[in-house]
Amino acid sequence: MGKVLVIFTGGTIASAFLGERKGPDASASRALHESISSFFAGKNMEVECLEPWGIPGLDSSNLDPGHWLEMTRAIDGAVREGVEGILILHGTDTMAHTAAWLSLCFSGVGIPVVLTGSQLTLDYTPEDVTVNLRGAAQVVCSDLTGVWIYCNWKLIQSNRAHKARAQHPDAFVPVGGMPLYFAPEWARGEGIAEMPHPRGRTPDPLKKILAMTPDEARRSGKGIRWLFISPGSATPPAGDEKILALLGFGAGNAPTSLLESVAAAYPEGARPLVIACSQAEGDVKDPGAYHDVGMAYLAQKGFEVWGQMDYPLEFIHALGCFALMAYPSDPGRILGKFLRKY
């Protein structure tokens, strides 16, 4: 008999209608427990349930890098103990952020780690809890490995997922990738070889992160500042950021006046790393493609500038948090593994 870890974090999947509005509900969580136990029993799998923040858990809007660290520690321990797979029930609002973080922590994991949730509650008609829950559980019982989001019959790589729809059941789209349409026939059965589980040395960056406290993780995350740029309006930087992520236009462009104000905001020797991002979701971004308005202009002023490439914004934020936690004095050491430097 194999063993599966199921982590209940909260979210709409663990909610119900309380009057006219939906909210966390203990009875919905109990229904999830019963459904999951029944499903995995039919697959001859033992279930260990973990509720790190109680029942019914937290709205995903309230989850932060400190919660990510607690989840990472639980997953790391379960992988070392030899679980066959991990299922995470999560609110959809920040599911892509958590998934992106876990992709950095468990890139080589030899088992399926699957996040799922719902846009509609179980007591709503129609509902998407059942299809997502049972579909994700099928993936956990399969030979697929790595960290994934399962939603609306689709699997999306954890470092490519972006929430594109606020309420529609087809909530997530891949950025810079393609979804994988999962067929239940893939589920592990007779004649399908089980994947070996790596039990090797924990990578040094993850080892440093696991030694932190949740509050230390939260403080690291506060070293990132996002500036949203729109025509004629942009908030000037505070001057104390470690990573400054600029969300601009097209290939990674911003008004010349804003770039000049960023250059003037920091004295030499106390400059943040700049990540040039774009509100245009598709394609590889090139902040050096345009003269004067390209954010790579800041590299000429002595800043270290990194391009977003074709990753979703959720991954960029998780990457920044991971970099600041693993190497607070040299976060570029991590950024350079994924992003292009200008």
N, C-alpha and C positions, 0 to 999 in steps of 0.2 A: 504494500500500500504506500503510495506516494503522499507527499504533504504539500499543501498550498497555504500561503499566507495571504489573508485578505485584510486590507487596511481600510477602515471606515473613517473618512475625514469629515463627512458632512455634505452639504450642498443640496441642490434641488432633488437629487435622487433619494435623499433621506428626508424629504419634506412632504408636506400635505397642505391642503387648503385649510386655513384657519380663518373662517369667515370669508371675506372677499379676497384675501391675499394669502399667498403661500409662504410657509415658514418651516423651520426645522421641527420635526415631529418624531417622538420616540416610537410611536406605533409603526411609522413607516420604516424606521430602522429595524425594528423587530421583524417586519415582513421581509426585509432584505436578508436578514440572518437566516430565516427559515428557507427562503428560496435558494440561497447560496449553498446551505448545508445539504438540501435535497439534491441539487444539481451535482455537486462534487461526490456525494455518496454514490450516485449512479455511475460515476467514473472511477470508483474505488480509490478516491482521494480523501485523505484526512484534512480537515480544515482547521487552521488556527486563525482566530479573529482577533484583531487588534483595533482598539478605539483610543488612539493617543490623546484625543481631546474630548473624551466622553461621548455619550449618546444624547442627542443625535449628531454631535460634532459641530463644526464651524462652517459658516458661509465662506466660500473660497475667497471672497473679497478681503477677508481678514487674515488669510494665510500669508506669511512673509518668510524671509530667509531663515529665521529661527525655527519655524515649523518645518521648512525643507530639511534642515539639519537633523531634526528629531526623526523625520521619516527616513532619511538616508541611513541613520544609525540603525534603525529597526530592520531595514532591508539588508544592510551589510551583514548584520548578525544572522538573519534568516538564510542568506545565500551561503554563509559559512557553515550553517547547520545542515545544509543539503536539501532545502525545499525544492520542489519541482517547478514551481511558478509562483508569481506574486500578482494579485489583483488589487488595484487601488480604486476605491469609489470616491469621486472627487467632484466638487462643483465645477461647472464649465467655465465660469468667468476667468479663472486663473489656472485652469488645467494645463494649458499650453506652457505657461511659465514653469509649473512644477515638472512637467514632462521634459522640458528643455534642461532644467537643472539635473534631473536624474540621468539624462543622456550623457552629461559630462561626468557624472559620478560612476556610472555603470556601463560604459561604452563597450566593454568586452564581456559582459555577463553572459553566461551560457544557458540561460533560462529565459522564458518569457516574463516580462514585467509589463503589465497592461493597465492603463488608466482608462476609466470610463465614468460616465455620469449621465445626466439627462437634462433636457430642456423643459420637460413637462413632468408633473408629479404623477405618482402611481394612481391617485384617485381622480385624475383628469381623463377625459375621453376625447380624442385618442391619447394614449400615453406612449412614451418611448423608453420607459424604464426597462420593460421586459426584454425588448429586442437588444438593447445595449448590454444589459447585465448578462443575459445568456450568451450573446455573441462574444463578449469579452472573456467570459468563463471558458468558452470553447477554445479561444486562442491560448489561454493559460494552460490548457490541457494538450496543446499541440507541440510540435517540434520547432516552431518558430522561436528565435532567440532575440534578445535585445529589448529595448524600451519602446513602447508603442502607445498611441491613443486609439481606442476603438470607439467609433461613433457612426450610427446609421449605416451599418453593414460595411464600413470602411475602416481600414487600418492606415494610420498615418505615422510616419517616423517621428519620434519624439522631438527631434531638433528641427522639424520642418512644419510643425502644426501651428496654425493661426486661427483664432476664433473669428469667423467672418459674419456670423448671423446671431442676432440677439436672442431670438426665441424659436426660430425654426429648428426642427429636429436635426437637420443636416448642418450642424453648427460649425464644423471645422473644415478648413481647406489646407492642402499642402502648399507651402511656398518653396519654390526651387526643387520640387519633387513631384512624384505621382502617388496617389493613394493605392493601397493594395486591397483588392476586394477579396475578403476572406471567405473561403468555402468551408462549411462545417465538416466536410469529409476529410479535411486535413487533421482533424482531432486525433490525438494519439490512440492507437488501437493495436490489435494483434499484428505482428509483422512489421511494425514501425519501430525502428531503433531509437532508443532514448539518447538524447544528447548528453555527453559528459558535462559535469558542472565544474568549472575552474575553481580551485580553492587555493590559488597562488597568493603571492605577496600583494598586499594592498598598495596601489600606486602612492608615491610620496605626496602628491597634492591632496589626494583624498584622505590620507593618513593625518595630515595637518588639520584638515577641516573637521574630521571626526573627533579630534582632540579639543575642539572649541565648544563653548557653551552656546545655547540658543541666543542669549543676549549678545554675545560677542559676534555671532553671525549677523544679527540685526544691525549692530553698529557698523560692520563692514559694508553692508548693503547701503547704508546711508552715505557712503562715499561716492555714490553715483548720482548725478543730476541730469535729468532729461530736460531739454529745451525744445518745445514745440514751436516751429516757425511757420507763420502765415504772412501773407502779403501785408506789409505795413505794420506788423505787430510781432514782437519777439521779446521775451523776458530776458534781460541781461543776466549773465552768470553771477553767482555770489562771490566767487573768487577763492573758495576753499575746497573745491571738488577734487577728487582723485581721478575720477573718470567723468568726462563731460560728453554725453551723447546728444548730438544735434539731429533733430528730426526735420529734415528739409524737403527739397523738391527733387523730382526727376532722378538724375544720376547721383545726386548727393550735393545739391546746390543750395545756396542761401544768399540773402541779400548781402552785397558787399559791405554795407554799413554795419551789419551784424557781425560779420567776420572781423572787421576792424575793431569793433567794441570788445569782442572776445580776446583779440590779441592785446588790447590795452588793459584788460582786467587782471592780467597775471604778470607779476614781476618775473624776471629770469630766475630759474632754479626752483620755482614753486608752481610749475605748470601741470595741469592735469593731462592725462591721455585723452585724446579726442576720438570718438567713434562717429564717423559721418554716416548718417542713416537717411532714409528717404520714405516719404509717404507713398511713393510708387512701389507696390508690393512685388511686382515681377522683375525678373532679370537680375544680372549681377550689376551692382552699383559701381560707378566709377567717379568718385568725387574729384578726380584730377582731369576729367574730360573737358571741362570748360574753364576758360580763362576768367579770372577775377571773381566769379561767383561760385566756383567749385570749392568745397570745404578743404580740399587738399592745399588751398592757398595758405592755410594755417601752418602747414609744414615748412613753408618758406619763412615763416616768422619764428621758427624754432620749436614748434609743437610736434609731438609724436601723434600722427594722424593715422587712423585705421579705417578701412572701408567696410561697410556692412556685408559686402558680397551679396549672396542671394538668400541669406538667412532671414527668417521672420524676426520681428522686433522682440517677441517673447524670448527667443533664444539669445539675442544680443544682451538683453538685460540679465538673464541667468548667467551668461558667460562673464559679464562684468562682475557679478557677485562672486562667482567661483574664483575668478582671477584675484580679486581683492582679499578673499579668505585664504587662498593657497599661498600667494606671494604678495603680501601687502606692500612690500617695498619695491617690487618689480612685477606688477600685474601684466605688463606687456609680454612677459614670458609665456603666459597662457593665451593672451589674445593672438599672438603670432602663430599659434597652432591652427587657427581657424580663419583669421582675417588677414587681408593684405595691408601692408604698411606702405604709406606714401612718403 
